[in-house]
Amino acid sequence: MRELSRGRSARVPADPRTRERLREAYAAEACGVAAVCAAEAKVAAATARRDKARADLAAVSGVDRTALLLGISTSEVRHSVASASGEESAQ
């Protein structure tokens, strides 16, 4: 596979229909990238909310009990607590 370089201009297809299909493909690709980026942002926000809820529960019930109640490992609870406390100090 050839690596694309910024300094070189890409060849433009001579056929107008081919150019149009290429423009449509680029537009669809841009929409796809935007959709993935938006979904990643939503996942990050949901993960932050989940970690905060787990940390709040761990503050009340303790790490071991939280893990038992949620059916997850204590290391997952500790990770959530660390993530939530890191976000709070960043805000």
Secondary structure, DSSP 8 states (H G I E B T S, - for coil): -----SSS-----SSHHHHHHHHHHHHHHHHHHHHHHHHHHHHHHHHHHHHHHHHHHHHHH-HHHHHHHHT--HHHHHHHHHHHHHHHHH-
